[in-house]
Amino acid sequence: MSHSIVFLDRSTLEANVRRPSFPHSYKEYAATAPEEIVDRLRDATIAIINKVPLREATLAQLPNLKLIAVAATGTDVVDKTYAKAHGVVVSNIRNYAFNTVPEHVFALAFALRRNIIPYVEDVRAGRWQQSDQFCFFDHPIRDMRGSTIGIVGYGALGKVVGRIAEAFGMKVLAYDVFPQPGLVDLDTLIRESDIITLHAPLTPETKNMIGARELGMMKPDALLINTGRGGLVDEAALAEALTAGKIGGAGFDVLTVEPPKQGNILLDLRLPNLIITPHVAWASREAMQILADQLIDNVEAFAAGKPQNVVEA
């Protein structure tokens, strides 16, 4: 069988995407608007997507489709229940960001813990040049060593974060819904951590798992880092906590709606202890190439009759 493969949003992946080894036709688009999906996938047996939504109304018009290969770990954009009921396999990418996401976590944590951005802004504003001594200490600087990091979601990424933290001489607390040796309950983690980093999936159970109650339990100088999913945190409650000085700061790589075309309450804040990056924690060149290679591995495994990294409804 010769497959027809269509990649709907190729511009989301800056890596070399090799061509599959089996007979096929291939077409790619830099981006695809919702109203263009059906026409572009009409004859496709394999769709490669990253963030293009494939809901029931769309999938119902694509009877030839056999595989949706998602070029990401999250598959919220796909109606998996409908796909499974109609024999469409959904695959995703796993364990590819094992370096880049943990490194981004610590980049945010170091920047906040050492007040890097406020000091950079002060130098740009000429404040150092006006100082009476060789430096000035307007913003507190805290060491990583000896502090406590709380890891919410102790899977593959969470464990790498833990190993890096231990190398820095930090105490590690971990929480996960799946029982493992050495875990603590979430409330204990929140109360005792100097840095809390989120690595849980977004599900109905984890939506807004960090809200006003949890923020109120944090140490007044504690940091909240989120490189997981925006919906894990009640953004309005976080904005209030930061504005009121109830926590030490926050570093976020994700927001509830991305891109935030209609704005976001966190983006309205102009605080030195809030850092927001545009969902790039995953996006080192090395990680993207691992992702691209695994993506085609998934496609080739499906064509060989041995689907891998299958996502169930």
Steps between C-alpha positions, in 0.01 A plus 500: 500500500625846412413753770417864446670707771416864572677716760265788582727731705859431403619845615451395864799267478849635429671171423576266214199277439616197305272334248349166610656186354178351359319595176312824547411843373586795719379857526562759766362842585667761718170561679137404458190696597200307636299557184781350289538171688240285323607602151867433573438163668225378268717228342747455785542171683755649743472847649794656682402785727634697791235750610242477219171384659334183371156489663209267430336726241824509304592133538152396386584647158827305468410133448839415347697605807673213684766669715532834676867541587525783752837676501473571872426325827167670566208376291223730626447625143375159385158349571648168611167343590367551148827391343508173695135426426572536126825309487734798477824451693642797691871504585706756689857584598647389830810558708670734251532813716698332776777763481335815372199526735696441823763748382229760439358434847833587655555794265177652632577405858852646491380820334240549774705371792789734413284787367689497170242701303463785752878537516530499121232767476673710766829489308323599178336789686841626613458428872829308533683783333367737768593274791741622768657154527595217271154339521160551656260261669149621422364151434551194720709212367443146626706185446353181359710282730315427821158595362209261447343430162156346472431305182133453413482214252783256555520332161796498262543879493436544869764244585761677283418827677550317828841367400617845391370650824689244706818589310447861611472384859126555526248297697243335273135446583283325242127445451322286242157342467669168425643339815880489517746465786594821677213723387335758723146633490435816301426724799829405666688572179336840463565604859865391515638585156704807409441424130200311362522370143203351315530198270152347523277440196194718458190295580162589654652396833811719471337811351571792736668265745698803617241757602449761769508239777827348385663837432402606850683199642830580326791665678490879449829488305431175311505478120247329273636361171267365232635339184217245490158632399344840557177359634675349801496841670214739571653800324274756668593366843869508404473860379344598833767313699783665307347847520443465873849364560370172640765292317854574388448474126397288204658374180255375237559356154132418448167681519143376500438626144790498253580721326330757728348701216222629724741589778563333834483629854863406562616698198341812649741486795828691490678332787873429531427162659287365213659345192290369212654324200299400190471120539861436398626280786474198269657665199875455507635404157618168643160417648315594181716265297433216744129582465515503119680165488251340740211647301605314187583191707135505609379535141723216379394273787135558411559423133678180602194389695664556840372835628703655780442785745128452451280738699179348630175695529 
